[in-house]
Amino acid sequence: MFIHPSPIWHLPWPWSDWLPVPLFALWVLEAWVTRARLRDLPGLPGTAGTAPLPPVTLCIPARNEERELGPALDSWLAQDYPDLRIVVVDDGSTDRTPAILAQRAGTHPGRLRVLRNDRLPRGWLGKNHALDLASRQPEALAADWLLFADADALAAPDLLRLAFAFLEEHPADLFTLLPALDTGAWVERLYLPVANMFFLWLVPPLRVADPHSRCCCGVGSFILVRRVAYDAVGGHAGAPMEAVDDMMLAHRVKAAGYGNRVALGGPGLHIRMYHGCWSIIQGSRKNLLSFPYFFPLAPVLAALILLGTLGCVLVAMTGHPGLGLLLWLLVPPLLAEVDQRYTGRAVDPAWALWPLSGVLVAAAILLAFGDRVRGVNHWRGRDVKL
């Protein structure tokens, strides 16, 4: 039994003495797994390849994206890629998105086409329907490859060339890039490295590339998929109600026998996913319970996440302040290692508040649980019946 001062909060024995053991084991295991994943995660080559570049059509869904759309679209229009066409579907936007698209379409008539869609058919989620609509346009039907990217993803001019240079050495039918994540508010700087760390736990790069493994990866900011593979699984029409459309597209492509690979896209690919605390909760709310087996376990999952992240506080309050401090200090160096690999940024003081990240995730899970009880998926101001 540990010798400790009087606790602030009493837990029944033996929890008060043995709680630190599983928490330390959890975070030591997380550190080991994260470092292994970072070693296995390849980056893009430094120079373009020598093979002929195939025709590519970029498909972008846009709904109320006035904040990020202009610079993101400009970066794709500036791609140093000879046979790239871009189709953007304006999915019923009510902000300045249509004006931004109209201005770009007027100045790039040979490369960019904009479609307006104001009706979401029954049985579809908005993003899936927009991408399906884009994929059925003439330039997309004629392309050898489709590229799906979110409306706020920014790309360096040589990104697409470097992606095909990677595929010369590491062939795949669906290739996705993990973007560097831009941040503004302190809560974004706190949350995103933690989210990246757990994403690496769930998506081991070597197993994604292994054709005998069920592990897959698709990230919405950059999914490059061979047209024949996309058609073979029915495209987005094959899973019109999948909220995690990117991961599930990769799952269906790989399950059909096609190759899947993942690499680090930053700094040439970067994105600001969130703008503040509520944006983080809303974005996570859409995705966290989209896998069917997560729904009935949502309250338990939220409680476990709170225990894992706030455990250092709980340990300190139950009579082990030194152990609580040690547990708290274990995580920031790990976040620094992850964030350095993704973005190259300096150490951020916000990481000292890492236990609060669990509160954000738990709030998102409980909101998503409420959505599922009501039978809806909530995103971008829409409640779509499931």
N, C-alpha and C positions, 0 to 999 in steps of 0.2 A: 504494500500500500504506500502511495506517495505521502510524504509529509508536507503539509501545506497550511497556510494561515486560514483564518475563519473565512468561509465563503460568503460572498454577497448574496448569492442565490443558491438555495439548497436543492440538489437533485438526490433522489433516492440512491443509496449505495446499491450496487457498485458503480453506477453511472458517473458519479462525481469524480471517482478516481480513475476509471478506465476509459472515459470519453476521449482523452487525448490520443490513445493508442490507435483507433481506426482513423482518426483525422490525420495524424502524422503519416500513417501508412498510405492513405489516399493521396496526400500531396507529394509524398516521395515517389509514389508510382506515377503520378501525373508528370512530375519533373522528368523522370526517366523516359516515359513515353513521348513527351513533347520533344525532348532533345533528339530522340531517335527519328521522329517524324521530320524534324528540321533537317537532319542529315540526309534523309531520303528524298527530300523535296527538290527536284531539279529547277534550274532557272532557264531562261531563254538564252540562246547563243548570242555572242556579241556582234556577229556579222550575218548578213543575209546569205541564203543558200545559192546553189547554182542551178537547181532544177527549174524547169518552166513553171510559171505561176498560173494556177488554174483560175477560171472565172469564179468570183465569190459575190454573193448578194447578202448584204447586211440588213437584218430585220430588227427594227426598234419599235417597241410599244411606248406610247407616251400618253399619260393622263395627268393633267395639271402639273407639268414639269417645268414651269417658267423659270424656276430658280437656277436649275443646272443645265437645262436642255441646250441653250445657245452655245456655250463653250464646249460641251460634250459633242454636239453635232459638228461643230467647226473642226474638232480634232479628227473626226472620222472623214470629213470631206478633205482634209489635208493629208490623208494617207498616201504614202508613196507606193501605190499599188496600181498597176495599169488597168486591171479588169475588175474593178470593184463598183458595184451598184448598190444604192442604199434605198430601202423602202421604210418609211416611217408611217405607222398607223396612229393617228390622233384619236384616242379612244374616249370621245365625248368630253374633251377638256372644256372647262369653264373659266380658265384664267387666260394668260397671254400666250399659252402654248400655240394656238392656231396662227397667231401673228408671227411668232418666231419661225415657225415652219414655213409660212408663206414667203417670208423674206429670203430664207435660205433656198427654197425651191426656185425662186425667181432668179437667183444668181448662179445656181448650179443645175440647170435643167437637164443636162446629160447624165448627171450622176445621182441625183436625188429625186425621188417621187414621194409625194405625201398623199395619204388616203385619210378621209374622215369617216369615222364610224360612230353613229349615235344610238345604235340599238344593240343591246346585248341579248343574244338569243337565249332562250331557256336552256338550262343544262350546261352552261359555259361560265367559267370565270373570265373576267375581263382581259387580263394579260394573255391568257391562253388563246382566247378568240382573236385578239389583235395579232399575235404571232402567227396563228394559223392563216389569217387573212393575208398577212404579208408574204407568207411562204407560198401562197397560191397565185401570186402575181407573175406576169410573163418573165420578167428578169430573174425572179427566183426559181421558176421552173426550168429555166435554161442554164442555171449555174451548176457547176460541179459540187460546190460547197455552199452551205448556208452558215452565216455567222449571226448568232443572236446576242444582242447586247442591251443592257438597260439604258434608259434615256439619260442617265447621269454619269455614265462611264466615260472617262477621258483617256485617249490613247495617244502615244507618241507616234510621229509620222511613219516610223519603220516597224511598228508593232506587228502588223499582219505579215510582212515579209519575214520577220524573225520567227513568227509562229510556224510558218511553212518550213523555215530552215530547221526548226526543232523536229518537225514531222519527217523531214528527210532522214534524220538519224533515229527517230523513235516513232515509227508509223502507228497511226491510230485512226479510227473512224469518227470518234468524238473526242475532241481535245478542248480542255477548259483551262483557264488561267485564274489564279487567285490574285485579286488586285491588291495594291497598296491602298490602305484606307485613310483618307484624309479626315481630319478632325478639327472641330472648333471649340465647342463648349467643353468644360472639364469633364462632364459626365460622359461625353463621347470618348475622350482620351482615357478615361477609366475603364469603360465597358468593352471597347473594341479589342484591345489585346487579350482580355480574358476570353472573349468570344472566339477569337482566332485560336487560342490555345486549346479550347475544347473541341473546336472544329477539327484540328489536327488529330486529336484523340480518336474521333469518330471516322476520319477519312485517311487511312494510311496510304501514302502515295505508291509504295511498292505493290500493295495489294490491289489498288485501283488498276495498275498496269498489268496485273497477273490475269490472264484469260480464264484461269481456273478458280478465281476468287469472285465472290458475289459483291465485293466492295466496288463502289462506283463513285464518280464525282462529276457534278455539273454545277457551275456557278454562273448566275445570270448575267454578270457583267461581261462575260466572254465565253461563249460556247460555239466552237467551230465544228460543224458536223457535216460529214459527207452526205450529199443529197440522197444517194441510194440507201444509206442506212436510215436516214430520217423517214423516207417513204416506207421502208420495210416495216417500221413499227407504227405506221399510221400518223406520224408527226404529232403535233399538239392535239389533233382531232382524236388521237388514240387515247387521250386521258384529259378530256376537256375540263374536269373539275379538280384537277390536281393543284393544290395551292403551292406546293413546292415543285413547280413545273420543271425547274432546271435539274434538280437531283433525280427526279423521276424520269425525265427524258434520258438521262445518262443510264439509269437503271434499266429502262426498257431496251435501249440500244445494246447495252452489254449483254443483257439476257438473251438477245436475239443472235448473239455470237459475234458481234462487232467489237473492235478494240476501243479502249477508253484510257486516256492518260490525263494527268494533271501536272501543271508546272506553276512556278511563281511568276506572275506577270509584272509586278512592280519593279522599278518605278515607272516603266513604260505604260502600264495600265494602272489607273488609280480612280478612286470613286469616293465621294462623301455620302455614305449610306444614310446618315441620320443628322438631324438638326435639333439637338437638345433631348431632354429626358423623355418627354411624351412621344417624340418621334421614335426613340428606341423601343419603348413599350409597344407602340402600335405596329412597328415593323416586325418585332418578334411575335406579337400576338397572331399575325397572319400564318406564321409558319410552324410554331412550336408543337401544335397538336395535330398537324396534318397527317401524321402517320397513325393509322387506325388504332394500333395497340397502345399509343400514348394516352388516348382520351380517357379511358376508365381509371388510369393511374394518375391523372393530373394533380389532384390534391396531395397525394403521396410524393409525387415528383417535385412539386413546389416545396414541400416540407424538407425533403432531402437536400435540395439545392440550398435552401436557407441554412440547414445544419452544416453543410460543407463549407459555405462561404462565411457565415457568421460564427462558425465553430470556435474560432480563436477568441472571440469575445466571450462566448459561453464558457470556454475553458478557464479564462481569466476570472470570470465572475463566480465560478464554482470552486475557487480556492487554489488555482494554479496560475497566478499572474505571469510567472516566468515562462511556463510552457505556452501560455496564450501568446506572449510576446514573440517567442521563438516561432510558433506556428504562423503568426502574422508576418514575420520577417522572411519566411521561406518563399513567399510567392512573388514579391516585386522583382527579384533577380530573374526569375523565370519569365515574367512578363517582358522584362527588358530584352531578353534573348529573342523572344518571339517578335517583338515590335521592331527590333533592329534588323531582323532578317526580312521582314515584310516592307519596312519603310525607310530604315536607316536613320530614324530620328534619335535624338538624345533621350536620356533617361527623363521620365516625366514624374514630377512630384505627385500627380493625381493617382499614381499607382499605389500610394500608401493607403488609399481608401478602397482597395480592391474588395473587401468584404461586402461593400454596398452593391456590387454588381449582382449579387444573388437576389437582392430585393427587387431589382428591375426585372430579372428573369422570372421570379416567382409572380410578380404582378402581371406580367404578360401571359403566363400560363393560366392564371386564374381568370383573366379576361377572356382568353381563348376558350377556356372551359365553359364560361358563360355563353359564348357565341355558339359552341357546339350543342349545349343544352337547348338553346333557342333554334338550332338547326340552320345556322347561317355562317357564312364566312365574311368577315368584315375587313375591307381594305379600300383605301382611297375614297372614303365617303359612301361606299356601296355595301349593302347587306345582301349577299347572294344566297338564296336558299340552297341548302345542300341536299 
